[in-house]
């Protein structure tokens, strides 16, 4: 009997926020609902994981794939009916706590895709700053059981792995290229393999063994920086070795990330090093801003040291530490990490603000310039009545450049005489500015106005004079300085190529 899609009681105490998000910049935003504490990156990932283009709520979407999984397991005899409620609660709990989830194909209901399950390592940090090894081992077991059902019990090698090792190491205060970090990664990998084989052995006890128990593997470190992790890893391996047989040839494998990792808040896939201490994100007003990464927030004052760029040799050493416990080779990194940058210092409060209100080609425009204590231009804001988002992303990029020392003259040279179509805004006479009479676009007026205010009026008028009024017409196709010579001109004696083409004839 088919199961109905219902929200599990685990979600009842979790406050949700509703927003609009798109899977990528080219997609139309769709309404999404997710836990109130989750960020906009998770909202975009949720939009990518849900099929279709309509509204989506995380509890309902999770109930969909979990319900399909339980129904499939019950019909195939892979799942004991008495076990179903416990497995259902465990899967909902992993998603709600951002600890684990299946890959994107499972969320979208793509039955032919090979299933995968990923566990977010920072999600198992406890309140004392340690790692909850027992909860992680249980999660691996749940993931193996779910992956076996998703594969129809026919796949000999399951793909259950972890993500964001770099984020976990940063939270533990360990540099990626250190012996202590490699010891932690080794212990986590040994624990993952042992827990996966224990889960496979439990399935084999009920449905029959297909593989002998593994008896040989490298001994994990006797000690590591996380209390209890080394002991938990050894016990898991010993318990797996004492089983009567396994259902699968392998279960622990690292896979390439997809939107599932983003939903969980994992910033790196598998054992990849951190990408840096900062990232670009949208603030509450939709503007682009540079923010600390989650790894940097966990690392605190040590972020610059812990998230420094690592060498190829360091990455190879980490792979060598983890590889003996994998049931499949680790995928090659998609790209070498970018060099980490230190967190930007807090920007001082503006000492003064200038405000201009004008009308450009019939559009009301407001330009605000915030100055640094030294009197230099610090940031700009531009708004056009009746329009939203026309040039916001471009101006945010300009503000980031100004904060990092890009000269204002470079931006004026780039945007002066920008056409209205390029800027997404209108053109025409300027009312309310006695020094600029007309503009080819709102951006043209704004940057020439900034040049007059901050680069010297006389020099700016010489470098960027007012265009002719006809150049500011909305349908003008050329910018000042781009006009070709005017007629009359001496006409060529030979016909033009276009004219000569009239006499061409195809022959067979």
ZAMARGU-4260 file (C-alpha; in steps of 0.2 Angstrom, whole numbers, plus 5000, padded with zeros to 4 digits):
<rodrens>
0) 5000/5000/5000 | 5007/5017/4995 | 5012/5028/5009 | 5006/5046/5010 | 5018/5061/5010
5) 5017/5069/5027 | 5028/5080/5038 | 5037/5070/5051 | 5034/5076/5069 | 5053/5079/5070
10) 5049/5095/5061 | 5035/5101/5072 | 5047/5111/5084 | 5058/5119/5070 | 5053/5136/5064
15) 5053/5139/5046 | 5056/5154/5035 | 5049/5157/5018 | 5059/5165/5004 | 5062/5164/4986
20) 5077/5156/4979 | 5084/5150/4962 | 5095/5135/4958 | 5106/5146/4948 | 5107/5164/4942
25) 5098/5159/4925 | 5083/5151/4934 | 5067/5159/4939 | 5066/5160/4958 | 5053/5149/4967
30) 5045/5150/4984 | 5055/5139/4997 | 5052/5135/5015 | 5067/5129/5026 | 5073/5131/5044
35) 5074/5149/5050 | 5092/5147/5054 | 5098/5140/5038 | 5106/5152/5025 | 5102/5158/5008
40) 5114/5145/5000 | 5104/5131/5008 | 5088/5139/5000 | 5096/5139/4983 | 5101/5121/4986
45) 5083/5116/4991 | 5077/5125/4975 | 5090/5114/4965 | 5085/5098/4974 | 5066/5099/4971
50) 5059/5094/4954 | 5048/5106/4945 | 5047/5125/4947 | 5033/5127/4960 | 5034/5130/4979
55) 5044/5118/4990 | 5045/5115/5008 | 5060/5105/5015 | 5050/5095/5027 | 5038/5089/5013
60) 5052/5087/5001 | 5061/5076/5013 | 5045/5066/5017 | 5044/5063/4999 | 5060/5053/4996
65) 5060/5045/5013 | 5042/5039/5010 | 5047/5032/4993 | 5062/5023/5001 | 5052/5015/5015
70) 5039/5009/5002 | 5052/5002/4991 | 5060/4993/5006 | 5044/4986/5012 | 5038/4980/4995
75) 5055/4971/4991 | 5057/4963/5009 | 5073/4973/5012 | 5065/4982/5027 | 5056/4974/5042
80) 5040/4983/5045 | 5044/4985/5064 | 5060/4994/5059 | 5052/5006/5047 | 5047/5020/5059
85) 5064/5020/5067 | 5073/5022/5050 | 5060/5035/5045 | 5064/5045/5061 | 5083/5043/5059
90) 5083/5049/5041 | 5072/5065/5045 | 5083/5068/5060 | 5099/5068/5049 | 5092/5081/5037
95) 5084/5092/5050 | 5101/5093/5060 | 5110/5095/5044 | 5120/5079/5047 | 5117/5069/5032
100) 5107/5067/5016 | 5106/5057/5000 | 5113/5064/4984 | 5103/5075/4972 | 5096/5061/4962
105) 5086/5053/4976 | 5078/5070/4981 | 5073/5072/4963 | 5066/5055/4961 | 5078/5049/4948
110) 5076/5030/4950 | 5090/5026/4937 | 5104/5036/4945 | 5116/5027/4956 | 5112/5032/4974
115) 5124/5040/4986 | 5123/5046/5004 | 5134/5060/5012 | 5137/5064/5030 | 5142/5082/5035
120) 5157/5080/5047 | 5155/5097/5056 | 5137/5093/5059 | 5143/5080/5072 | 5153/5093/5083
125) 5146/5093/5100 | 5144/5107/5112 | 5160/5104/5121 | 5170/5106/5104 | 5173/5088/5102
130) 5166/5075/5089 | 5151/5064/5093 | 5159/5048/5087 | 5144/5037/5093 | 5131/5048/5083
135) 5142/5047/5068 | 5143/5028/5068 | 5125/5027/5070 | 5122/5039/5055 | 5134/5029/5044
140) 5123/5013/5048 | 5107/5023/5044 | 5115/5029/5027 | 5121/5011/5023 | 5103/5004/5026
145) 5096/5018/5016 | 5108/5016/5001 | 5105/4997/5001 | 5086/5000/4999 | 5088/5014/4986
150) 5099/5002/4976 | 5086/4988/4977 | 5098/4977/4986 | 5107/4973/4970 | 5122/4985/4971
155) 5137/4976/4978 | 5146/4992/4982 | 5137/5006/4991 | 5143/5025/4991 | 5142/5032/5008
160) 5155/5045/5012 | 5158/5061/5022 | 5160/5079/5017 | 5169/5095/5024 | 5184/5087/5032
165) 5192/5104/5031 | 5177/5113/5041 | 5179/5100/5055 | 5198/5102/5056 | 5196/5121/5057
170) 5183/5119/5071 | 5196/5108/5080 | 5210/5120/5078 | 5220/5109/5067 | 5229/5115/5051
175) 5225/5104/5036 | 5244/5101/5033 | 5248/5094/5050 | 5251/5076/5058 | 5237/5079/5070
180) 5225/5083/5056 | 5230/5067/5046 | 5227/5057/5062 | 5210/5064/5064 | 5206/5060/5046
185) 5213/5042/5047 | 5202/5039/5063 | 5186/5046/5055 | 5189/5035/5039 | 5193/5020/5050
190) 5177/5023/5060 | 5167/5026/5043 | 5173/5009/5036 | 5170/4999/5052 | 5153/5007/5055
195) 5148/5003/5036 | 5154/4985/5037 | 5144/4983/5054 | 5128/4989/5045 | 5132/4978/5030
200) 5134/4963/5042 | 5117/4967/5051 | 5108/4967/5034 | 5117/4950/5030 | 5111/4943/5046
205) 5093/4945/5040 | 5095/4943/5021 | 5110/4932/5019 | 5129/4936/5017 | 5137/4938/5000
210) 5155/4943/5006 | 5166/4937/5019 | 5170/4948/5034 | 5186/4959/5031 | 5200/4954/5043
215) 5215/4965/5036 | 5216/4983/5037 | 5229/4996/5043 | 5228/4999/5062 | 5221/5016/5065
220) 5231/5028/5076 | 5231/5024/5094 | 5228/5042/5099 | 5221/5058/5090 | 5217/5075/5094
225) 5198/5071/5097 | 5195/5062/5113 | 5188/5044/5111 | 5188/5044/5092 | 5203/5032/5090
230) 5195/5020/5102 | 5178/5021/5093 | 5187/5018/5076 | 5196/5002/5083 | 5180/4995/5091
235) 5170/4998/5075 | 5184/4988/5065 | 5185/4974/5077 | 5166/4972/5078 | 5165/4972/5059
240) 5179/4959/5058 | 5170/4948/5071 | 5154/4947/5060 | 5148/4931/5051 | 5149/4939/5034
245) 5144/4955/5024 | 5130/4959/5012 | 5141/4971/5001 | 5159/4972/4994 | 5160/4990/5000
250) 5151/5004/5008 | 5163/5018/5012 | 5167/5029/4997 | 5170/5048/4994 | 5160/5055/4979
255) 5159/5072/4970 | 5148/5084/4979 | 5131/5091/4972 | 5117/5101/4979 | 5115/5089/4994
260) 5131/5095/5002 | 5126/5113/5000 | 5109/5110/5008 | 5119/5102/5023 | 5130/5117/5024
265) 5146/5108/5019 | 5158/5120/5010 | 5170/5106/5003 | 5167/5089/4997 | 5176/5074/5004
270) 5194/5077/5010 | 5197/5093/5000 | 5206/5107/5009 | 5196/5123/5013 | 5194/5136/4999
275) 5199/5151/5010 | 5193/5162/5024 | 5180/5172/5015 | 5167/5170/5002 | 5155/5181/4992
280) 5137/5181/4997 | 5121/5191/4997 | 5116/5202/5012 | 5099/5205/5018 | 5096/5218/5005
285) 5102/5207/4991 | 5119/5216/4989 | 5135/5206/4986 | 5146/5206/5001 | 5162/5197/5007
290) 5158/5186/5022 | 5169/5174/5032 | 5167/5156/5027 | 5159/5144/5040 | 5176/5136/5042
295) 5183/5154/5047 | 5169/5157/5059 | 5173/5140/5068 | 5191/5144/5068 | 5189/5161/5075
300) 5205/5171/5077 | 5215/5157/5070 | 5207/5157/5053 | 5221/5165/5043 | 5233/5152/5050
305) 5222/5136/5049 | 5214/5141/5032 | 5231/5145/5023 | 5233/5138/5006 | 5240/5120/5006
310) 5252/5112/4994 | 5249/5097/4982 | 5260/5087/4993 | 5249/5091/5008 | 5233/5085/4998
315) 5242/5069/4993 | 5247/5066/5011 | 5229/5067/5017 | 5224/5056/5003 | 5237/5043/5008
320) 5230/5043/5026 | 5212/5040/5021 | 5214/5029/5006 | 5217/5012/5015 | 5200/5013/5023
325) 5190/5017/5007 | 5181/5004/4997 | 5183/5014/4981 | 5196/5027/4975 | 5194/5045/4980
330) 5188/5055/4965 | 5201/5068/4958 | 5198/5086/4964 | 5188/5097/4952 | 5200/5111/4954
335) 5215/5116/4965 | 5209/5127/4979 | 5211/5146/4978 | 5223/5154/4990 | 5215/5158/5006
340) 5214/5177/5010 | 5213/5184/5028 | 5197/5191/5034 | 5195/5209/5028 | 5197/5222/5042
345) 5180/5230/5048 | 5177/5245/5037 | 5177/5262/5047 | 5161/5271/5048 | 5159/5284/5034
350) 5165/5302/5039 | 5153/5311/5027 | 5140/5307/5015 | 5136/5316/4999 | 5119/5315/4991
355) 5113/5320/4973 | 5095/5319/4967 | 5093/5322/4948 | 5082/5317/4933 | 5091/5308/4919
360) 5080/5306/4903 | 5064/5307/4913 | 5070/5295/4927 | 5072/5301/4945 | 5089/5295/4951
365) 5097/5296/4968 | 5116/5294/4970 | 5124/5293/4987 | 5143/5293/4990 | 5150/5288/5007
370) 5167/5295/5011 | 5181/5287/5022 | 5188/5298/5037 | 5202/5303/5025 | 5189/5311/5013
375) 5191/5298/4999 | 5177/5289/4991 | 5172/5273/5001 | 5156/5267/4994 | 5142/5272/4982
380) 5123/5268/4981 | 5112/5271/4966 | 5093/5270/4965 | 5082/5274/4950 | 5063/5276/4954
385) 5052/5262/4948 | 5067/5250/4944 | 5075/5237/4955 | 5091/5227/4952 | 5096/5236/4936
390) 5114/5239/4941 | 5115/5233/4959 | 5127/5218/4956 | 5139/5229/4946 | 5139/5243/4960
395) 5142/5230/4973 | 5157/5224/4963 | 5163/5242/4962 | 5162/5245/4981 | 5172/5229/4984
400) 5185/5236/4972 | 5185/5253/4980 | 5188/5244/4997 | 5203/5235/4990 | 5211/5250/4982
405) 5205/5251/4964 | 5206/5269/4958 | 5190/5278/4955 | 5197/5284/4938 | 5197/5266/4932
410) 5179/5264/4935 | 5175/5281/4927 | 5184/5277/4912 | 5174/5260/4911 | 5157/5268/4914
415) 5158/5285/4906 | 5147/5286/4891 | 5140/5268/4894 | 5124/5266/4883 | 5107/5265/4891
420) 5105/5247/4885 | 5121/5242/4892 | 5117/5250/4909 | 5099/5244/4909 | 5094/5262/4912
425) 5088/5277/4902 | 5097/5291/4894 | 5094/5310/4889 | 5095/5327/4897 | 5100/5329/4915
430) 5089/5340/4926 | 5096/5345/4943 | 5114/5345/4940 | 5122/5361/4934 | 5138/5353/4929
435) 5132/5339/4918 | 5119/5343/4905 | 5115/5326/4897 | 5120/5308/4899 | 5120/5292/4888
440) 5114/5283/4903 | 5111/5284/4922 | 5128/5275/4925 | 5136/5288/4913 | 5130/5302/4924
445) 5134/5294/4940 | 5152/5290/4937 | 5155/5307/4928 | 5147/5315/4943 | 5159/5306/4955
450) 5174/5311/4944 | 5169/5329/4946 | 5167/5327/4965 | 5182/5317/4969 | 5195/5318/4954
455) 5195/5337/4951 | 5182/5346/4942 | 5194/5354/4929 | 5203/5338/4924 | 5187/5328/4924
460) 5179/5340/4912 | 5194/5338/4901 | 5194/5319/4901 | 5175/5316/4901 | 5166/5331/4893
465) 5147/5331/4891 | 5142/5321/4875 | 5131/5330/4862 | 5113/5329/4865 | 5109/5319/4850
470) 5122/5306/4857 | 5111/5304/4873 | 5095/5299/4863 | 5088/5283/4868 | 5090/5275/4851
475) 5108/5282/4848 | 5119/5267/4843 | 5136/5275/4845 | 5145/5282/4860 | 5154/5299/4859
480) 5171/5296/4851 | 5165/5282/4841 | 5157/5292/4827 | 5164/5288/4810 | 5168/5302/4797
485) 5152/5310/4790 | 5147/5310/4771 | 5151/5316/4758 | 5166/5304/4755 | 5174/5298/4739
490) 5165/5282/4734 | 5176/5267/4729 | 5178/5264/4710 | 5175/5245/4712 | 5158/5238/4719
495) 5158/5234/4737 | 5159/5215/4742 | 5140/5215/4746 | 5137/5222/4729 | 5148/5209/4720
500) 5139/5195/4729 | 5124/5198/4719 | 5133/5191/4704 | 5138/5175/4712 | 5130/5159/4706
505) 5131/5141/4713 | 5137/5129/4700 | 5137/5110/4701
</rodrens>
